[in-house]
Amino acid sequence: MRIGELAARAGVSVRSLRYYEEQGLLTSTRSASGQRHYTEAHVERVTFLQRMYAAGLSSRTIAELLPCVDSPSEATSDAALDRMAEERERLSEHIEDLIRTREALDRLMATNRAHRASLRSTVPG
């Protein structure tokens, strides 16, 4: 199948497929005229890539995990699990930072509300 059909079947843009190829996440064969051609397995590959992106993984991280998919073994599985654990820890730290930021904003909002309340009490009615 050609790139447009793969894009339609996988629910992604042609641009995304080209990006995946640039990043080494997807490969195609080329016709004599240079057109990309894909197989049914590529639909599953793109769907898998989309799940990885939805999990917040970068292209670089996905590339690091692909040996587990392309050449499954205990070693590649262990390496992938370790890498995903690192990503999970990174996300957890980011979430903690966001919670602290939200709490700081909550404090600012409380200060603003208190200030507004004090303005109401000093305004003659």
N, CA, C and O atoms as CSV, one atom per row, in Angstrom:
chain,resi,resn,atom,element,x,y,z
A,1,MET,N,N,0.842,-1.175,0.000
A,1,MET,CA,C,0.000,0.000,0.000
A,1,MET,C,C,0.885,1.235,0.000
A,1,MET,O,O,2.033,1.187,0.442
A,2,ARG,N,N,0.353,2.329,-0.493
A,2,ARG,CA,C,1.110,3.571,-0.553
A,2,ARG,C,C,0.885,4.384,0.713
A,2,ARG,O,O,0.043,4.041,1.542
A,3,ILE,N,N,1.637,5.450,0.851
A,3,ILE,CA,C,1.666,6.214,2.091
A,3,ILE,C,C,0.292,6.788,2.477
A,3,ILE,O,O,-0.059,6.810,3.657
A,4,GLY,N,N,-0.466,7.242,1.507
A,4,GLY,CA,C,-1.791,7.799,1.797
A,4,GLY,C,C,-2.735,6.761,2.371
A,4,GLY,O,O,-3.500,7.046,3.293
A,5,GLU,N,N,-2.679,5.558,1.826
A,5,GLU,CA,C,-3.533,4.487,2.326
A,5,GLU,C,C,-3.126,4.087,3.741
A,5,GLU,O,O,-3.981,3.878,4.602
A,6,LEU,N,N,-1.824,3.983,3.979
A,6,LEU,CA,C,-1.361,3.658,5.327
A,6,LEU,C,C,-1.814,4.731,6.306
A,6,LEU,O,O,-2.286,4.417,7.399
A,7,ALA,N,N,-1.676,5.983,5.924
A,7,ALA,CA,C,-2.099,7.077,6.796
A,7,ALA,C,C,-3.589,6.954,7.130
A,7,ALA,O,O,-3.984,7.091,8.289
A,8,ALA,N,N,-4.404,6.697,6.122
A,8,ALA,CA,C,-5.844,6.571,6.342
A,8,ALA,C,C,-6.165,5.373,7.227
A,8,ALA,O,O,-6.983,5.481,8.140
A,9,ARG,N,N,-5.543,4.254,6.972
A,9,ARG,CA,C,-5.847,3.035,7.740
A,9,ARG,C,C,-5.365,3.124,9.173
A,9,ARG,O,O,-5.987,2.567,10.077
A,10,ALA,N,N,-4.248,3.829,9.388
A,10,ALA,CA,C,-3.696,3.934,10.742
A,10,ALA,C,C,-4.244,5.159,11.488
A,10,ALA,O,O,-4.034,5.299,12.693
A,11,GLY,N,N,-4.937,6.033,10.775
A,11,GLY,CA,C,-5.521,7.204,11.418
A,11,GLY,C,C,-4.505,8.283,11.769
A,11,GLY,O,O,-4.645,8.978,12.775
A,12,VAL,N,N,-3.478,8.418,10.927
A,12,VAL,CA,C,-2.456,9.445,11.143
A,12,VAL,C,C,-2.281,10.230,9.847
A,12,VAL,O,O,-2.826,9.868,8.804
A,13,SER,N,N,-1.522,11.296,9.935
A,13,SER,CA,C,-1.264,12.090,8.732
A,13,SER,C,C,-0.083,11.514,7.952
A,13,SER,O,O,0.762,10.805,8.500
A,14,VAL,N,N,-0.048,11.833,6.684
A,14,VAL,CA,C,1.091,11.459,5.846
A,14,VAL,C,C,2.349,12.099,6.411
A,14,VAL,O,O,3.420,11.492,6.403
A,15,ARG,N,N,2.219,13.306,6.893
A,15,ARG,CA,C,3.356,14.007,7.503
A,15,ARG,C,C,3.924,13.219,8.678
A,15,ARG,O,O,5.141,13.115,8.835
A,16,SER,N,N,3.029,12.660,9.508
A,16,SER,CA,C,3.491,11.853,10.648
A,16,SER,C,C,4.278,10.647,10.166
A,16,SER,O,O,5.317,10.317,10.738
A,17,LEU,N,N,3.800,9.991,9.131
A,17,LEU,CA,C,4.505,8.816,8.614
A,17,LEU,C,C,5.895,9.195,8.102
A,17,LEU,O,O,6.864,8.470,8.328
A,18,ARG,N,N,5.983,10.309,7.427
A,18,ARG,CA,C,7.297,10.762,6.951
A,18,ARG,C,C,8.214,11.061,8.128
A,18,ARG,O,O,9.405,10.754,8.092
A,19,TYR,N,N,7.657,11.657,9.164
A,19,TYR,CA,C,8.441,11.943,10.372
A,19,TYR,C,C,8.933,10.649,11.015
A,19,TYR,O,O,10.092,10.554,11.421
A,20,TYR,N,N,8.049,9.653,11.108
A,20,TYR,CA,C,8.450,8.374,11.695
A,20,TYR,C,C,9.618,7.771,10.915
A,20,TYR,O,O,10.543,7.205,11.497
A,21,GLU,N,N,9.559,7.899,9.605
A,21,GLU,CA,C,10.667,7.385,8.790
A,21,GLU,C,C,11.949,8.168,9.041
A,21,GLU,O,O,13.024,7.579,9.151
A,22,GLU,N,N,11.841,9.489,9.132
A,22,GLU,CA,C,13.021,10.320,9.400
A,22,GLU,C,C,13.668,9.941,10.730
A,22,GLU,O,O,14.890,9.991,10.871
A,23,GLN,N,N,12.846,9.565,11.696
A,23,GLN,CA,C,13.334,9.214,13.024
A,23,GLN,C,C,13.799,7.760,13.115
A,23,GLN,O,O,14.299,7.333,14.156
A,24,GLY,N,N,13.638,7.005,12.040
A,24,GLY,CA,C,14.058,5.609,12.032
A,24,GLY,C,C,13.086,4.674,12.732
A,24,GLY,O,O,13.451,3.555,13.092
A,25,LEU,N,N,11.852,5.122,12.928
A,25,LEU,CA,C,10.847,4.315,13.615
A,25,LEU,C,C,10.032,3.456,12.649
A,25,LEU,O,O,9.387,2.491,13.059
A,26,LEU,N,N,10.064,3.807,11.383
A,26,LEU,CA,C,9.273,3.134,10.358
A,26,LEU,C,C,10.114,3.075,9.096
A,26,LEU,O,O,10.822,4.026,8.764
A,27,THR,N,N,10.032,1.952,8.397
A,27,THR,CA,C,10.753,1.821,7.135
A,27,THR,C,C,9.771,1.442,6.037
A,27,THR,O,O,8.710,0.872,6.290
A,28,SER,N,N,10.150,1.769,4.839
A,28,SER,CA,C,9.323,1.403,3.686
A,28,SER,C,C,10.241,0.917,2.588
A,28,SER,O,O,11.454,1.124,2.621
A,29,THR,N,N,9.637,0.272,1.624
A,29,THR,CA,C,10.375,-0.029,0.405
A,29,THR,C,C,10.017,1.068,-0.585
A,29,THR,O,O,8.991,1.733,-0.448
A,30,ARG,N,N,10.852,1.244,-1.561
A,30,ARG,CA,C,10.602,2.290,-2.555
A,30,ARG,C,C,10.445,1.671,-3.931
A,30,ARG,O,O,11.150,0.730,-4.298
A,31,SER,N,N,9.517,2.213,-4.672
A,31,SER,CA,C,9.344,1.778,-6.057
A,31,SER,C,C,10.448,2.401,-6.897
A,31,SER,O,O,11.210,3.238,-6.414
A,32,ALA,N,N,10.529,1.993,-8.143
A,32,ALA,CA,C,11.535,2.544,-9.050
A,32,ALA,C,C,11.381,4.057,-9.176
A,32,ALA,O,O,12.361,4.770,-9.395
A,33,SER,N,N,10.155,4.541,-9.039
A,33,SER,CA,C,9.912,5.987,-9.135
A,33,SER,C,C,10.053,6.685,-7.781
A,33,SER,O,O,9.839,7.893,-7.685
A,34,GLY,N,N,10.411,5.934,-6.737
A,34,GLY,CA,C,10.668,6.538,-5.425
A,34,GLY,C,C,9.481,6.596,-4.491
A,34,GLY,O,O,9.575,7.152,-3.397
A,35,GLN,N,N,8.355,6.022,-4.917
A,35,GLN,CA,C,7.179,6.037,-4.041
A,35,GLN,C,C,7.358,5.028,-2.905
A,35,GLN,O,O,7.881,3.930,-3.098
A,36,ARG,N,N,6.909,5.433,-1.724
A,36,ARG,CA,C,6.979,4.545,-0.570
A,36,ARG,C,C,5.885,3.486,-0.672
A,36,ARG,O,O,4.764,3.760,-1.100
A,37,HIS,N,N,6.246,2.257,-0.262
A,37,HIS,CA,C,5.270,1.164,-0.219
A,37,HIS,C,C,5.365,0.480,1.142
A,37,HIS,O,O,6.449,0.290,1.694
A,38,TYR,N,N,4.206,0.120,1.656
A,38,TYR,CA,C,4.104,-0.474,2.986
A,38,TYR,C,C,3.299,-1.768,2.931
A,38,TYR,O,O,2.580,-2.035,1.968
A,39,THR,N,N,3.441,-2.560,3.988
A,39,THR,CA,C,2.689,-3.811,4.106
A,39,THR,C,C,1.648,-3.671,5.207
A,39,THR,O,O,1.582,-2.656,5.900
A,40,GLU,N,N,0.851,-4.699,5.348
A,40,GLU,CA,C,-0.164,-4.732,6.409
A,40,GLU,C,C,0.477,-4.579,7.794
A,40,GLU,O,O,-0.103,-3.963,8.689
A,41,ALA,N,N,1.659,-5.136,7.958
A,41,ALA,CA,C,2.345,-5.048,9.253
A,41,ALA,C,C,2.645,-3.602,9.635
A,41,ALA,O,O,2.747,-3.285,10.820
A,42,HIS,N,N,2.786,-2.733,8.659
A,42,HIS,CA,C,3.067,-1.333,8.956
A,42,HIS,C,C,1.891,-0.644,9.642
A,42,HIS,O,O,2.089,0.283,10.427
A,43,VAL,N,N,0.672,-1.089,9.354
A,43,VAL,CA,C,-0.496,-0.517,10.035
A,43,VAL,C,C,-0.368,-0.773,11.536
A,43,VAL,O,O,-0.573,0.129,12.347
A,44,GLU,N,N,-0.031,-2.003,11.894
A,44,GLU,CA,C,0.158,-2.346,13.304
A,44,GLU,C,C,1.323,-1.568,13.899
A,44,GLU,O,O,1.243,-1.116,15.042
A,45,ARG,N,N,2.390,-1.406,13.153
A,45,ARG,CA,C,3.566,-0.674,13.637
A,45,ARG,C,C,3.195,0.777,13.950
A,45,ARG,O,O,3.563,1.303,15.000
A,46,VAL,N,N,2.475,1.410,13.048
A,46,VAL,CA,C,2.084,2.811,13.256
A,46,VAL,C,C,1.137,2.918,14.459
A,46,VAL,O,O,1.247,3.856,15.248
A,47,THR,N,N,0.225,1.983,14.599
A,47,THR,CA,C,-0.674,1.977,15.752
A,47,THR,C,C,0.127,1.848,17.044
A,47,THR,O,O,-0.166,2.519,18.034
A,48,PHE,N,N,1.136,0.986,17.027
A,48,PHE,CA,C,2.016,0.826,18.185
A,48,PHE,C,C,2.756,2.135,18.473
A,48,PHE,O,O,2.835,2.559,19.626
A,49,LEU,N,N,3.291,2.768,17.445
A,49,LEU,CA,C,3.993,4.038,17.634
A,49,LEU,C,C,3.066,5.086,18.236
A,49,LEU,O,O,3.472,5.854,19.109
A,50,GLN,N,N,1.837,5.116,17.777
A,50,GLN,CA,C,0.863,6.072,18.310
A,50,GLN,C,C,0.609,5.828,19.803
A,50,GLN,O,O,0.476,6.777,20.575
A,51,ARG,N,N,0.544,4.562,20.202
A,51,ARG,CA,C,0.361,4.247,21.629
A,51,ARG,C,C,1.555,4.714,22.438
A,51,ARG,O,O,1.400,5.193,23.561
A,52,MET,N,N,2.730,4.578,21.881
A,52,MET,CA,C,3.938,5.019,22.574
A,52,MET,C,C,3.947,6.543,22.733
A,52,MET,O,O,4.279,7.058,23.800
A,53,TYR,N,N,3.584,7.249,21.677
A,53,TYR,CA,C,3.506,8.705,21.767
A,53,TYR,C,C,2.429,9.125,22.770
A,53,TYR,O,O,2.626,10.066,23.538
A,54,ALA,N,N,1.304,8.434,22.760
A,54,ALA,CA,C,0.222,8.756,23.698
A,54,ALA,C,C,0.660,8.559,25.145
A,54,ALA,O,O,0.111,9.189,26.049
A,55,ALA,N,N,1.637,7.694,25.371
A,55,ALA,CA,C,2.172,7.469,26.714
A,55,ALA,C,C,3.200,8.528,27.092
A,55,ALA,O,O,3.803,8.459,28.163
A,56,GLY,N,N,3.401,9.505,26.216
A,56,GLY,CA,C,4.301,10.606,26.521
A,56,GLY,C,C,5.751,10.361,26.174
A,56,GLY,O,O,6.632,11.101,26.611
A,57,LEU,N,N,6.008,9.321,25.386
A,57,LEU,CA,C,7.395,9.004,25.045
A,57,LEU,C,C,7.852,9.803,23.837
A,57,LEU,O,O,7.072,10.067,22.922
A,58,SER,N,N,9.112,10.182,23.842
A,58,SER,CA,C,9.694,10.919,22.723
A,58,SER,C,C,10.116,9.943,21.627
A,58,SER,O,O,10.186,8.733,21.845
A,59,SER,N,N,10.391,10.482,20.467
A,59,SER,CA,C,10.869,9.651,19.357
A,59,SER,C,C,12.150,8.926,19.738
A,59,SER,O,O,12.331,7.755,19.406
A,60,ARG,N,N,13.028,9.616,20.428
A,60,ARG,CA,C,14.302,9.008,20.834
A,60,ARG,C,C,14.055,7.825,21.774
A,60,ARG,O,O,14.661,6.764,21.625
A,61,THR,N,N,13.171,8.021,22.728
A,61,THR,CA,C,12.872,6.936,23.669
A,61,THR,C,C,12.213,5.770,22.950
A,61,THR,O,O,12.542,4.612,23.210
A,62,ILE,N,N,11.292,6.065,22.056
A,62,ILE,CA,C,10.631,5.002,21.294
A,62,ILE,C,C,11.679,4.210,20.510
A,62,ILE,O,O,11.630,2.981,20.471
A,63,ALA,N,N,12.619,4.909,19.891
A,63,ALA,CA,C,13.676,4.225,19.141
A,63,ALA,C,C,14.483,3.302,20.056
A,63,ALA,O,O,14.910,2.226,19.635
A,64,GLU,N,N,14.689,3.717,21.293
A,64,GLU,CA,C,15.415,2.882,22.249
A,64,GLU,C,C,14.625,1.643,22.649
A,64,GLU,O,O,15.208,0.623,23.019
A,65,LEU,N,N,13.298,1.729,22.574
A,65,LEU,CA,C,12.448,0.600,22.964
A,65,LEU,C,C,12.190,-0.380,21.820
A,65,LEU,O,O,11.821,-1.528,22.065
A,66,LEU,N,N,12.374,0.049,20.604
A,66,LEU,CA,C,12.022,-0.788,19.449
A,66,LEU,C,C,12.775,-2.110,19.348
A,66,LEU,O,O,12.208,-3.065,18.815
A,67,PRO,N,N,14.015,-2.231,19.823
A,67,PRO,CA,C,14.642,-3.556,19.767
A,67,PRO,C,C,13.818,-4.633,20.477
A,67,PRO,O,O,13.855,-5.799,20.085
A,68,CYS,N,N,13.086,-4.254,21.505
A,68,CYS,CA,C,12.226,-5.214,22.204
A,68,CYS,C,C,11.121,-5.720,21.284
A,68,CYS,O,O,10.681,-6.864,21.401
A,69,VAL,N,N,10.679,-4.872,20.378
A,69,VAL,CA,C,9.621,-5.241,19.430
A,69,VAL,C,C,10.207,-5.967,18.224
A,69,VAL,O,O,9.675,-6.980,17.771
A,70,ASP,N,N,11.310,-5.428,17.717
A,70,ASP,CA,C,11.887,-5.950,16.481
A,70,ASP,C,C,12.725,-7.207,16.669
A,70,ASP,O,O,12.803,-8.042,15.767
A,71,SER,N,N,13.347,-7.348,17.822
A,71,SER,CA,C,14.192,-8.515,18.119
A,71,SER,C,C,13.939,-8.950,19.561
A,71,SER,O,O,14.811,-8.799,20.417
A,72,PRO,N,N,12.763,-9.483,19.830
A,72,PRO,CA,C,12.415,-9.800,21.210
A,72,PRO,C,C,13.354,-10.832,21.836
A,72,PRO,O,O,13.675,-11.862,21.243
A,73,SER,N,N,13.776,-10.513,23.046
A,73,SER,CA,C,14.593,-11.421,23.828
A,73,SER,C,C,14.479,-10.971,25.279
A,73,SER,O,O,13.925,-9.910,25.567
A,74,GLU,N,N,15.001,-11.779,26.182
A,74,GLU,CA,C,14.984,-11.360,27.584
A,74,GLU,C,C,15.776,-10.072,27.757
A,74,GLU,O,O,15.360,-9.175,28.491
A,75,ALA,N,N,16.903,-9.983,27.088
A,75,ALA,CA,C,17.752,-8.795,27.225
A,75,ALA,C,C,17.050,-7.537,26.710
A,75,ALA,O,O,17.068,-6.506,27.382
A,76,THR,N,N,16.432,-7.608,25.528
A,76,THR,CA,C,15.760,-6.422,24.994
A,76,THR,C,C,14.525,-6.093,25.812
A,76,THR,O,O,14.189,-4.921,25.983
A,77,SER,N,N,13.843,-7.116,26.320
A,77,SER,CA,C,12.673,-6.891,27.162
A,77,SER,C,C,13.072,-6.220,28.470
A,77,SER,O,O,12.410,-5.283,28.917
A,78,ASP,N,N,14.144,-6.692,29.079
A,78,ASP,CA,C,14.634,-6.081,30.316
A,78,ASP,C,C,15.066,-4.637,30.080
A,78,ASP,O,O,14.771,-3.757,30.888
A,79,ALA,N,N,15.761,-4.398,28.978
A,79,ALA,CA,C,16.219,-3.045,28.661
A,79,ALA,C,C,15.031,-2.112,28.438
A,79,ALA,O,O,15.043,-0.962,28.876
A,80,ALA,N,N,14.009,-2.616,27.753
A,80,ALA,CA,C,12.824,-1.798,27.503
A,80,ALA,C,C,12.097,-1.487,28.810
A,80,ALA,O,O,11.657,-0.359,29.030
A,81,LEU,N,N,11.977,-2.477,29.660
A,81,LEU,CA,C,11.305,-2.260,30.943
A,81,LEU,C,C,12.072,-1.243,31.783
A,81,LEU,O,O,11.466,-0.368,32.401
A,82,ASP,N,N,13.394,-1.353,31.808
A,82,ASP,CA,C,14.214,-0.381,32.548
A,82,ASP,C,C,14.022,1.025,31.986
A,82,ASP,O,O,13.887,1.990,32.738
A,83,ARG,N,N,14.012,1.131,30.667
A,83,ARG,CA,C,13.850,2.453,30.033
A,83,ARG,C,C,12.479,3.032,30.325
A,83,ARG,O,O,12.358,4.228,30.592
A,84,MET,N,N,11.439,2.199,30.278
A,84,MET,CA,C,10.097,2.686,30.590
A,84,MET,C,C,9.999,3.107,32.053
A,84,MET,O,O,9.307,4.075,32.369
A,85,ALA,N,N,10.677,2.401,32.944
A,85,ALA,CA,C,10.685,2.778,34.359
A,85,ALA,C,C,11.348,4.148,34.534
A,85,ALA,O,O,10.890,4.961,35.337
A,86,GLU,N,N,12.417,4.401,33.787
A,86,GLU,CA,C,13.064,5.715,33.832
A,86,GLU,C,C,12.094,6.804,33.371
A,86,GLU,O,O,12.008,7.870,33.979
A,87,GLU,N,N,11.376,6.525,32.302
A,87,GLU,CA,C,10.407,7.497,31.788
A,87,GLU,C,C,9.284,7.727,32.792
A,87,GLU,O,O,8.826,8.855,32.971
A,88,ARG,N,N,8.844,6.661,33.442
A,88,ARG,CA,C,7.788,6.793,34.445
A,88,ARG,C,C,8.264,7.667,35.593
A,88,ARG,O,O,7.513,8.512,36.080
A,89,GLU,N,N,9.489,7.478,36.026
A,89,GLU,CA,C,10.053,8.295,37.109
A,89,GLU,C,C,10.146,9.754,36.677
A,89,GLU,O,O,9.837,10.657,37.454
A,90,ARG,N,N,10.573,9.982,35.438
A,90,ARG,CA,C,10.655,11.353,34.920
A,90,ARG,C,C,9.280,12.003,34.929
A,90,ARG,O,O,9.136,13.160,35.325
A,91,LEU,N,N,8.270,11.259,34.490
A,91,LEU,CA,C,6.908,11.786,34.490
A,91,LEU,C,C,6.418,12.052,35.911
A,91,LEU,O,O,5.759,13.062,36.160
A,92,SER,N,N,6.732,11.163,36.832
A,92,SER,CA,C,6.321,11.357,38.229
A,92,SER,C,C,6.933,12.629,38.800
A,92,SER,O,O,6.262,13.382,39.505
A,93,GLU,N,N,8.202,12.868,38.499
A,93,GLU,CA,C,8.852,14.100,38.960
A,93,GLU,C,C,8.187,15.324,38.350
A,93,GLU,O,O,7.993,16.338,39.021
A,94,HIS,N,N,7.843,15.223,37.084
A,94,HIS,CA,C,7.178,16.339,36.412
A,94,HIS,C,C,5.804,16.592,37.044
A,94,HIS,O,O,5.417,17.742,37.249
A,95,ILE,N,N,5.084,15.537,37.345
A,95,ILE,CA,C,3.775,15.673,37.986
A,95,ILE,C,C,3.930,16.356,39.346
A,95,ILE,O,O,3.147,17.243,39.687
A,96,GLU,N,N,4.937,15.947,40.121
A,96,GLU,CA,C,5.178,16.573,41.422
A,96,GLU,C,C,5.478,18.062,41.257
A,96,GLU,O,O,4.999,18.881,42.042
A,97,ASP,N,N,6.272,18.418,40.236
A,97,ASP,CA,C,6.552,19.827,39.968
A,97,ASP,C,C,5.265,20.576,39.614
A,97,ASP,O,O,5.050,21.697,40.075
A,98,LEU,N,N,4.426,19.967,38.810
A,98,LEU,CA,C,3.159,20.605,38.437
A,98,LEU,C,C,2.252,20.788,39.647
A,98,LEU,O,O,1.580,21.812,39.768
A,99,ILE,N,N,2.230,19.812,40.536
A,99,ILE,CA,C,1.411,19.934,41.750
A,99,ILE,C,C,1.918,21.090,42.606
A,99,ILE,O,O,1.119,21.875,43.117
A,100,ARG,N,N,3.236,21.204,42.768
A,100,ARG,CA,C,3.797,22.327,43.538
A,100,ARG,C,C,3.448,23.661,42.880
A,100,ARG,O,O,3.127,24.630,43.568
A,101,THR,N,N,3.509,23.710,41.564
A,101,THR,CA,C,3.165,24.933,40.849
A,101,THR,C,C,1.692,25.272,41.044
A,101,THR,O,O,1.342,26.434,41.249
A,102,ARG,N,N,0.834,24.265,40.981
A,102,ARG,CA,C,-0.600,24.500,41.194
A,102,ARG,C,C,-0.860,24.991,42.605
A,102,ARG,O,O,-1.684,25.882,42.811
A,103,GLU,N,N,-0.166,24.420,43.579
A,103,GLU,CA,C,-0.336,24.851,44.967
A,103,GLU,C,C,0.115,26.300,45.143
A,103,GLU,O,O,-0.519,27.057,45.879
A,104,ALA,N,N,1.199,26.696,44.478
A,104,ALA,CA,C,1.645,28.089,44.545
A,104,ALA,C,C,0.602,29.013,43.931
A,104,ALA,O,O,0.340,30.095,44.456
A,105,LEU,N,N,0.011,28.592,42.830
A,105,LEU,CA,C,-1.049,29.381,42.202
A,105,LEU,C,C,-2.270,29.457,43.111
A,105,LEU,O,O,-2.892,30.514,43.221
A,106,ASP,N,N,-2.618,28.354,43.760
A,106,ASP,CA,C,-3.738,28.366,44.714
A,106,ASP,C,C,-3.492,29.389,45.820
A,106,ASP,O,O,-4.411,30.107,46.215
A,107,ARG,N,N,-2.249,29.463,46.327
A,107,ARG,CA,C,-1.924,30.432,47.379
A,107,ARG,C,C,-2.074,31.866,46.861
A,107,ARG,O,O,-2.593,32.734,47.563
A,108,LEU,N,N,-1.617,32.104,45.630
A,108,LEU,CA,C,-1.788,33.435,45.040
A,108,LEU,C,C,-3.256,33.793,44.869
A,108,LEU,O,O,-3.664,34.929,45.117
A,109,MET,N,N,-4.036,32.825,44.449
A,109,MET,CA,C,-5.472,33.068,44.285
A,109,MET,C,C,-6.126,33.367,45.631
A,109,MET,O,O,-6.989,34.241,45.712
A,110,ALA,N,N,-5.733,32.663,46.683
A,110,ALA,CA,C,-6.282,32.907,48.020
A,110,ALA,C,C,-5.904,34.308,48.489
A,110,ALA,O,O,-6.724,35.008,49.083
A,111,THR,N,N,-4.671,34.716,48.225
A,111,THR,CA,C,-4.241,36.063,48.588
A,111,THR,C,C,-5.065,37.097,47.841
A,111,THR,O,O,-5.479,38.100,48.421
A,112,ASN,N,N,-5.302,36.861,46.566
A,112,ASN,CA,C,-6.109,37.779,45.769
A,112,ASN,C,C,-7.533,37.856,46.309
A,112,ASN,O,O,-8.094,38.947,46.414
A,113,ARG,N,N,-8.117,36.726,46.649
A,113,ARG,CA,C,-9.493,36.721,47.187
A,113,ARG,C,C,-9.560,37.497,48.499
A,113,ARG,O,O,-10.495,38.263,48.735
A,114,ALA,N,N,-8.563,37.287,49.343
A,114,ALA,CA,C,-8.535,38.010,50.622
A,114,ALA,C,C,-8.410,39.512,50.374
A,114,ALA,O,O,-9.065,40.314,51.039
A,115,HIS,N,N,-7.574,39.881,49.422
A,115,HIS,CA,C,-7.409,41.296,49.086
A,115,HIS,C,C,-8.719,41.885,48.570
A,115,HIS,O,O,-9.111,42.981,48.970
A,116,ARG,N,N,-9.390,41.160,47.687
A,116,ARG,CA,C,-10.683,41.625,47.150
A,116,ARG,C,C,-11.704,41.784,48.260
A,116,ARG,O,O,-12.474,42.745,48.277
A,117,ALA,N,N,-11.708,40.830,49.193
A,117,ALA,CA,C,-12.657,40.910,50.312
A,117,ALA,C,C,-12.377,42.142,51.168
A,117,ALA,O,O,-13.299,42.802,51.647
A,118,SER,N,N,-11.090,42.441,51.352
A,118,SER,CA,C,-10.752,43.620,52.161
A,118,SER,C,C,-11.154,44.906,51.438
A,118,SER,O,O,-11.504,45.897,52.081
A,119,LEU,N,N,-11.105,44.893,50.119
A,119,LEU,CA,C,-11.529,46.066,49.364
A,119,LEU,C,C,-13.045,46.301,49.521
A,119,LEU,O,O,-13.495,47.441,49.634
A,120,ARG,N,N,-13.802,45.233,49.527
A,120,ARG,CA,C,-15.267,45.339,49.683
A,120,ARG,C,C,-15.630,45.929,51.041
A,120,ARG,O,O,-16.557,46.730,51.163
A,121,SER,N,N,-14.878,45.513,52.057
A,121,SER,CA,C,-15.228,45.967,53.404
A,121,SER,C,C,-14.858,47.412,53.647
A,121,SER,O,O,-15.372,48.031,54.579
A,122,THR,N,N,-13.965,47.972,52.819
A,122,THR,CA,C,-13.573,49.370,53.012
A,122,THR,C,C,-14.314,50.318,52.086
A,122,THR,O,O,-14.198,51.535,52.234
A,123,VAL,N,N,-15.070,49.789,51.136
A,123,VAL,CA,C,-15.816,50.616,50.200
A,123,VAL,C,C,-17.134,51.012,50.866
A,123,VAL,O,O,-17.864,50.144,51.344
A,124,PRO,N,N,-17.449,52.311,50.905
A,124,PRO,CA,C,-18.729,52.724,51.518
A,124,PRO,C,C,-19.906,52.190,50.708
A,124,PRO,O,O,-19.897,52.228,49.477
A,125,GLY,N,N,-20.897,51.702,51.402
A,125,GLY,CA,C,-22.044,51.092,50.751
A,125,GLY,C,C,-23.139,52.006,50.624
A,125,GLY,O,O,-24.188,51.642,50.092
